[in-house]
Amino acid sequence: MGCCQIISVIVLFLWVFRFSDKTAVSSAVEVKGTVFVYGRAAVGTVDEDFICATLDWWPPQKCDYGTCAWDHASILNLDLNNTIFQNAIREFAPLKIRIGGTLQDLVIYETADQKQPCIPFTQNTSLLFGYTQGCLSMHRWNQLNDFFTKTGAKVIFGLNALSGRSIQPNGEAVGAWDYTNAESFIRYIVQNNHTVDGWELGNELCGSGVGARVAASQYATDTIALRNIVNRVYKDVSPMPLVIGPGGFFDAAWFTEYLNKTEDSLNATTRHIYDLGPGVDQHLIEKILDPSYLDQEATTFRSLKSIIINSSTKAVAWVGEAGGAYNSGRNLVSNAFVYSFWYLDQLGMASVYDTKTYCRQSLIGGNYGLLNTTNFTPNPDYYSALIWRRLMGRKALFTSFSGTKKIRSYTHCARPSKGITVLLMNLDNTTTVVANVELNNTFSLRHRKTSSRKIARTSQLTWVSNGETQREEYHLTAKDGDLHSRTMLLNGNALQVNSTGDIPPLEPIYVNSAEPITIAPYSIVFVHMPNVVVPACA
């Protein structure tokens, strides 16, 4: 067989290589499309440290559907000396970490005035949340504080909001918040020069609640009490931490009342997202790959944004906890490549609706951790989050796609330059999409010349090769095309920590800017265009 024949056979093999749920392409189908980026003004603005992840309280005994996925991933028993763990957090410089979860409303803090014994959670299915009261010792907190300082994390701490209340048979929590122990803990933090960047009151007690609920009016009163504590304790400390709440599922009427009654006491209002349903659901992947299903969450983002605009609050919107599939997720789905379609779509959608921070459940623990629960190695979503952090700046630009409904598209002003970064995700397993980018729906980048005053910026020689302007592309795919794979490929190379626990470099490929963008089936592409300057990013 001659050289040309061999090449033809290889090309033919690549085109007809079939993918199913475990593989990617089932036939050689190609469609053309256009990404429209409206760059005159930002549609939303996120925090500099937009990416956030959670640490939870669940002990090893926490099991869902017969699977116990938490191991030693609790605040109380995590190995804080693990090198991979430390390096994974440092890479975000900084990573915002929210400490909280269901059991936070059963936690007491071992401060000097706390007379109860400091004992761990014990499983008891007859009790609220299925566990006895647990305790955070100040020895453990000191270890955590040292860890957060060493890794550069920004800490949001969720306080026990059920203290002092009585729980009625119908789940209603009656009475005012007893903040005595919480205030003592906050004073301990300040007296020891520790840093907590935000204090969040309660977990999933708003609306109809999960296990228990608190009326919006009472919750607002308690939030004002927390604000007063923070103002007193931090009166000589700068910067003053944020006051955050309610940390639960969205209920329009409840949130409207709460935001109006907290007045100026609240800095950020947090809601939780588990829009994919229970982890036991056999149809999780179908939902993740269905654009119309993904679109549904936009309704809630839009509703909260409207409530904030029309209320007297000065609070901004956060997603305080989002795991997609509740009850610890699902092994080989929420910790696998396929979940990045959901996760990145959530990050993009949240940005468009002016959500300032997005906290992923979890950093480690359950089946939805960014890190492997047993050995701390990154799961695919960790790398998706890190690439987002490296490339996507604070300003979100309105973006649409024409050509197929199976492409999800988002654009931000770029973090590493004054250009833009486009995120494209192909939810189809049969079709390769070849896309051009158009700005403000007026002209196409494929015809762009460096003389164009609207977008010309080629003075940075690092982006010029052989006289041609180049862009950076980061193509993310699953190992062996298996959507259930826990190994992500970047431009065809497996992303893996090395023997010393270092996070691998995230290297792009360089492509002539005049060429269209190719998005393979079941793939994700970040495209950094440093020379494309739009008014919103200038």
C-alpha positions in Angstrom: 0.0 0.0 0.0 1.4 3.4 -1.0 1.9 6.4 1.3 -1.2 8.3 -0.1 -3.3 5.2 0.3 -2.2 4.8 3.9 -3.1 8.4 4.6 -6.5 8.0 3.0 -7.2 4.9 5.1 -6.3 6.8 8.3 -8.4 9.8 7.4 -11.4 7.5 6.5 -10.9 5.6 9.8 -11.0 8.9 11.8 -14.1 10.1 10.1 -16.1 6.9 10.6 -14.9 6.1 14.1 -18.1 5.5 16.0 -19.1 6.9 19.4 -22.1 6.0 21.5 -22.8 7.0 25.1 -19.3 5.8 25.8 -17.7 7.2 22.6 -18.1 10.4 20.6 -18.7 10.4 16.8 -21.1 8.0 15.1 -20.8 9.3 11.6 -19.0 11.9 9.5 -21.5 14.8 9.7 -20.4 18.4 9.6 -22.5 21.6 9.9 -21.6 25.2 9.7 -22.6 27.7 12.3 -22.0 31.3 13.5 -21.3 32.6 17.0 -22.7 36.1 17.4 -21.0 38.1 20.1 -22.5 41.4 21.1 -19.6 43.3 22.6 -20.8 46.8 23.0 -21.6 46.3 26.7 -21.4 43.6 29.3 -24.7 41.8 30.0 -23.4 40.6 33.4 -20.4 41.0 35.7 -19.0 38.4 38.0 -16.6 38.6 40.9 -12.9 38.3 40.4 -13.1 35.1 42.4 -16.3 33.9 40.7 -15.3 30.2 41.0 -16.1 28.8 44.4 -16.4 25.3 45.8 -17.8 23.8 49.0 -16.5 21.8 51.9 -19.2 19.9 53.8 -19.7 18.3 57.2 -20.8 14.8 56.2 -19.1 12.0 58.1 -18.1 8.7 56.4 -21.4 7.1 57.4 -23.3 9.4 55.0 -24.7 7.0 52.3 -27.2 7.5 49.5 -28.9 4.7 47.5 -26.6 2.2 49.1 -23.4 4.0 48.2 -21.2 5.7 50.8 -19.3 8.4 48.8 -17.9 10.8 51.5 -15.1 8.8 53.1 -12.8 11.3 54.9 -14.0 14.4 53.0 -15.6 16.2 56.0 -14.4 19.5 57.4 -13.7 17.5 60.5 -11.5 14.8 59.1 -10.0 16.0 55.8 -6.3 15.4 55.3 -5.1 19.0 55.2 -1.5 17.9 54.5 -2.2 16.3 51.2 0.0 17.9 48.6 -2.4 17.5 45.7 -5.2 19.0 47.8 -3.0 22.0 48.6 -1.8 22.5 45.0 -5.3 22.1 43.6 -6.5 25.1 45.6 -3.5 27.2 45.1 -3.9 27.0 41.3 -7.0 29.3 41.5 -5.2 32.1 43.3 -7.7 32.4 45.0 -10.3 29.8 45.3 -13.4 30.8 47.2 -14.4 28.0 49.6 -17.8 27.9 51.2 -17.9 25.8 54.4 -21.5 24.5 54.9 -24.1 22.0 54.2 -27.0 20.2 55.8 -25.3 19.5 59.1 -24.0 23.0 59.6 -27.3 23.7 61.4 -26.4 21.1 64.0 -22.8 22.3 64.7 -21.7 23.9 67.9 -18.3 25.7 68.2 -16.0 24.8 71.1 -15.4 28.3 72.3 -14.5 29.2 75.9 -18.1 29.8 76.9 -19.4 26.6 75.4 -20.1 24.2 78.2 -21.3 21.2 76.2 -18.8 18.4 75.4 -17.2 18.7 71.9 -18.2 15.4 70.3 -18.5 14.4 66.7 -21.7 13.7 64.7 -23.4 10.4 65.4 -25.9 8.9 63.0 -29.4 8.6 64.4 -32.2 8.3 61.9 -34.8 9.4 64.4 -33.3 12.9 64.6 -33.5 15.9 62.3 -31.1 15.4 59.4 -30.4 11.9 60.7 -27.6 12.9 63.0 -26.9 14.1 66.5 -25.4 17.5 67.2 -21.7 17.8 66.2 -18.9 20.1 67.2 -16.1 22.0 65.7 -13.1 22.2 68.1 -10.9 25.2 68.1 -7.9 22.9 67.6 -9.5 21.7 64.3 -10.4 25.2 63.3 -6.9 26.4 63.9 -5.7 23.6 61.5 -8.2 24.7 59.0 -7.3 28.4 59.3 -3.6 27.5 58.7 -4.6 25.4 55.7 -6.7 28.2 54.1 -3.9 30.7 54.8 -1.3 28.4 53.2 -3.4 27.8 50.1 -4.6 31.3 49.7 -8.3 30.3 49.9 -11.1 32.9 50.6 -13.4 31.4 53.2 -17.2 31.7 53.5 -18.4 30.1 56.7 -21.9 28.8 57.1 -23.3 29.3 60.7 -25.8 27.2 62.6 -29.1 29.1 62.1 -31.3 26.6 64.1 -29.7 27.3 67.4 -32.3 28.4 69.9 -35.3 27.4 67.8 -37.8 24.6 68.4 -38.8 22.4 65.4 -42.5 21.8 65.1 -43.9 18.5 63.7 -44.6 20.2 60.4 -41.0 21.3 60.1 -41.5 24.9 61.1 -38.6 26.3 63.1 -40.1 28.6 65.8 -38.3 31.3 67.7 -35.5 33.7 67.2 -31.9 32.7 66.4 -29.7 32.2 69.5 -26.5 33.7 68.3 -24.5 33.4 71.5 -22.3 30.5 70.4 -21.9 32.0 66.9 -20.9 35.4 68.2 -18.4 33.7 70.5 -16.8 31.9 67.5 -16.7 35.0 65.4 -14.9 36.8 68.3 -12.4 34.0 68.5 -11.7 34.4 64.8 -11.0 38.1 65.2 -9.0 37.8 68.5 -6.7 35.3 66.8 -6.3 37.4 63.6 -7.9 34.7 61.5 -9.6 35.6 58.3 -13.2 34.7 57.2 -14.3 36.6 54.2 -18.0 36.0 54.6 -20.5 34.7 57.2 -23.5 32.9 55.8 -26.6 32.2 58.0 -28.1 28.8 57.7 -28.5 26.1 55.1 -31.7 25.3 53.2 -34.1 26.7 55.7 -35.8 29.2 53.3 -39.1 28.6 51.5 -40.5 25.2 52.3 -37.0 24.2 53.6 -35.3 20.8 53.7 -36.0 19.2 57.1 -36.9 22.5 58.7 -37.9 26.0 57.6 -37.8 29.5 59.0 -40.3 32.2 58.0 -38.8 35.0 55.8 -39.6 37.7 58.3 -37.9 35.9 61.2 -34.9 35.1 58.9 -34.6 38.7 58.0 -34.5 39.7 61.7 -31.8 37.1 62.3 -29.8 38.3 59.4 -29.9 41.8 60.8 -28.7 40.4 64.1 -25.8 38.8 62.3 -25.0 42.1 60.6 -24.9 43.8 64.0 -22.6 41.2 65.4 -20.2 41.6 62.5 -20.3 45.3 62.8 -19.5 45.1 66.5 -16.8 42.5 66.4 -15.1 43.8 63.3 -15.4 47.5 64.1 -11.6 47.9 64.1 -10.9 45.3 61.4 -10.6 45.9 57.7 -11.9 44.6 55.4 -15.2 43.7 57.1 -16.5 40.3 56.0 -19.7 39.9 54.0 -23.0 38.9 55.5 -24.7 36.3 53.3 -28.0 34.4 53.3 -30.2 32.5 53.1 -28.4 29.6 51.5 -31.3 27.6 50.2 -33.7 26.8 47.4 -35.3 29.6 45.5 -38.9 30.6 46.5 -39.9 33.8 44.8 -42.3 35.0 47.5 -40.0 34.1 50.3 -36.9 35.7 48.7 -38.9 38.8 47.9 -40.0 39.3 51.5 -36.6 38.4 52.9 -34.6 40.8 50.6 -37.0 43.6 51.3 -36.8 43.2 55.1 -33.1 42.7 55.5 -32.6 46.2 54.2 -28.9 47.0 54.0 -27.8 44.2 56.2 -27.2 41.6 53.5 -24.3 41.7 51.0 -25.1 38.6 49.0 -28.2 36.4 48.6 -27.4 32.7 48.0 -29.5 30.0 46.5 -28.9 26.3 45.8 -29.2 24.4 42.5 -29.9 20.7 42.1 -31.7 21.0 38.8 -30.8 17.5 37.5 -32.8 15.7 40.2 -31.7 12.8 42.4 -28.3 11.1 41.8 -30.2 7.8 41.4 -31.9 9.1 38.2 -31.1 6.9 35.3 -31.6 9.8 32.9 -29.0 12.3 34.1 -26.9 12.2 30.9 -30.0 12.7 28.8 -30.8 15.8 30.7 -27.3 17.1 30.6 -27.2 16.7 26.8 -30.6 18.3 26.2 -30.3 22.0 25.4 -34.0 22.6 26.3 -33.5 21.0 29.7 -30.4 23.1 30.4 -32.4 26.2 29.4 -34.9 25.7 32.2 -32.7 27.0 35.0 -32.5 30.4 33.2 -36.0 31.1 34.5 -34.9 31.0 38.1 -31.7 33.1 37.4 -34.0 35.7 35.7 -36.5 35.7 38.5 -34.0 36.3 41.2 -32.3 39.0 39.2 -35.6 40.7 38.8 -36.4 40.5 42.5 -33.1 42.0 43.4 -33.6 44.9 41.0 -37.1 45.6 42.2 -36.3 45.3 46.0 -34.7 47.7 48.4 -31.8 45.4 48.9 -28.2 46.1 48.0 -27.4 42.4 48.0 -26.0 40.7 44.9 -26.9 37.2 43.7 -24.7 34.2 44.4 -25.1 30.5 43.8 -24.1 29.2 47.2 -24.2 25.5 46.5 -24.8 23.6 43.2 -24.2 19.9 42.7 -26.6 19.3 39.9 -27.8 15.9 41.1 -28.7 15.8 44.8 -27.9 13.1 47.4 -24.2 13.1 46.5 -24.5 12.9 42.8 -23.9 9.8 40.7 -20.6 7.9 40.3 -19.2 8.0 36.7 -21.6 10.8 35.8 -21.2 13.7 38.3 -17.4 13.0 38.6 -16.9 12.2 34.9 -16.3 14.2 31.7 -20.0 14.5 30.8 -20.7 16.6 33.8 -18.6 19.5 32.4 -21.3 20.1 29.9 -23.7 20.9 32.8 -21.1 22.6 35.0 -19.7 25.0 32.4 -23.2 25.7 31.1 -24.2 26.7 34.6 -21.1 29.0 35.0 -21.9 30.6 31.7 -25.6 31.1 32.4 -25.0 32.4 35.9 -22.6 35.0 34.5 -25.1 36.2 32.0 -27.6 36.8 34.8 -25.2 38.8 36.8 -24.5 36.2 39.4 -21.3 37.2 41.2 -20.1 33.9 42.7 -20.9 30.3 41.8 -20.1 27.6 44.5 -19.8 24.0 43.2 -20.8 21.2 45.5 -18.3 20.0 46.3 -14.6 20.7 46.2 -14.2 17.1 47.6 -16.7 14.7 48.9 -19.7 12.7 47.4 -19.7 11.7 43.8 -19.8 15.3 42.6 -16.5 16.6 43.9 -14.0 18.5 41.8 -11.4 16.2 43.4 -11.4 12.5 43.9 -12.6 11.7 47.4 -10.0 9.1 48.2 -6.8 10.3 46.5 -7.5 14.0 45.8 -6.7 13.8 42.1 -8.7 16.2 40.0 -11.9 15.0 38.3 -12.7 16.5 34.8 -14.8 19.4 36.2 -11.7 20.6 38.2 -9.9 21.3 35.0 -13.0 22.9 33.4 -13.2 25.2 36.4 -9.5 26.0 36.3 -9.5 26.8 32.6 -12.5 29.0 33.1 -10.6 30.8 35.9 -7.6 31.3 33.6 -9.4 32.5 30.5 -12.8 34.0 31.4 -12.7 37.5 32.8 -15.3 39.3 34.8 -17.5 40.7 32.1 -20.0 38.4 30.3 -21.1 39.3 26.8 -24.4 38.4 25.2 -23.7 35.5 22.8 -25.9 33.4 20.5 -25.3 30.6 18.1 -26.9 29.9 14.7 -26.6 26.6 12.9 -27.6 24.0 15.4 -29.3 23.9 18.8 -26.7 21.5 20.1 -24.1 24.1 20.6 -24.0 26.0 23.9 -22.1 29.3 23.6 -20.8 31.9 26.1 -18.3 34.7 25.8 -16.4 36.8 28.3 -13.9 39.5 28.1 -10.7 37.6 28.4 -8.8 37.4 31.7 -5.2 37.2 30.2 -5.7 40.0 27.6 -8.0 42.8 26.4 -9.5 40.4 23.9 -12.4 37.9 24.3 -12.7 34.2 25.2 -15.5 32.2 23.6 -16.7 28.9 25.2 -18.4 26.5 22.8 -19.8 23.1 23.8 -21.1 20.5 21.3 -23.8 18.3 22.9 -24.2 16.2 19.8 -22.5 12.8 19.3 -22.6 12.7 15.5 -21.9 16.2 14.3 -18.8 18.3 13.9 -19.6 22.0 13.9 -17.4 24.5 12.0 -18.1 28.0 13.3 -17.2 31.5 12.5 -17.5 34.4 15.0 -19.3 37.6 14.3 -19.2 40.7 16.4 -22.3 42.8 17.0 -23.8 40.8 14.1 -22.2 43.2 11.6 -19.0 41.6 10.3 -17.2 38.3 10.4 -13.9 37.6 12.0 -13.0 35.3 9.1 -12.7 38.4 7.0 -11.0 40.5 9.7 -7.9 42.4 8.8 -5.6 43.9 11.3 -6.4 47.3 10.0 -10.0 47.1 11.3 -10.2 49.8 13.9 -13.0 48.0 15.8 -10.9 45.0 16.7 -7.3 45.6 15.6 -4.7 44.8 18.3 -1.7 43.0 17.0 1.1 44.8 18.7 1.6 41.9 21.1 4.2 39.9 19.2 3.5 36.8 21.3 0.3 36.4 19.3 1.9 36.8 15.9 3.4 33.9 13.9 4.7 34.3 10.4 2.9 37.6 10.2 -0.5 36.0 10.9 -2.6 36.8 14.0 -3.2 33.7 16.0 -5.7 32.6 18.7 -5.5 30.0 21.5 -7.7 27.0 21.5 -8.3 24.5 24.4 -10.2 21.5 23.2 -11.6 19.3 25.9 -12.6 15.7 25.3 -13.2 12.5 27.2 -10.5 9.8 27.2 -11.4 7.1 24.6 -14.5 9.2 23.9 -16.1 7.7 27.0 -18.5 10.3 28.5 -18.2 8.3 31.8 -14.4 8.7 31.8 -12.8 10.5 34.8 -9.9 11.4 32.6 -10.1 14.6 30.6 -8.0 15.3 27.5 -6.8 18.7 26.6 -5.9 19.0 22.9 -5.6 15.2 22.9 -3.4 14.9 26.0 -4.5 13.4 29.3 -4.6 15.9 32.2 -2.9 14.2 35.2 -1.0 15.3 38.2 2.7 14.2 38.3 4.4 12.1 40.9 5.0 15.1 43.1 1.4 16.2 43.1 1.7 19.1 40.7 -1.3 20.2 38.7 -0.4 19.8 35.0 0.1 22.8 32.8 -2.9 23.8 30.6 -1.3 24.5 27.2 -3.3 25.7 24.2 -2.9 25.0 20.5 -2.4 28.1 18.3 -4.6 28.5 15.3 -4.6 31.1 12.5 -7.4 33.6 13.4 -8.7 33.5 9.9 -9.7 29.9 10.2 -13.1 28.8 11.5 -13.4 27.1 14.9 -14.0 23.4 14.8 -16.0 21.8 17.6 -15.9 18.0 17.5 -18.8 15.9 18.7 -19.1 15.7 22.5 -16.4 18.2 23.0 -15.8 21.6 24.7 -13.7 24.4 23.3 -12.3 27.5 24.9 -11.1 30.0 22.3 -9.0 32.9 23.5 -8.8 35.7 20.9 -6.4 38.3 22.4 -6.5 40.6 19.4 -10.3 40.8 19.2 -11.1 44.0 21.2 -14.7 45.0 21.7 -16.0 48.2 23.5 -17.1 46.2 26.6 -13.6 44.9 27.1 -11.5 47.9 26.1 
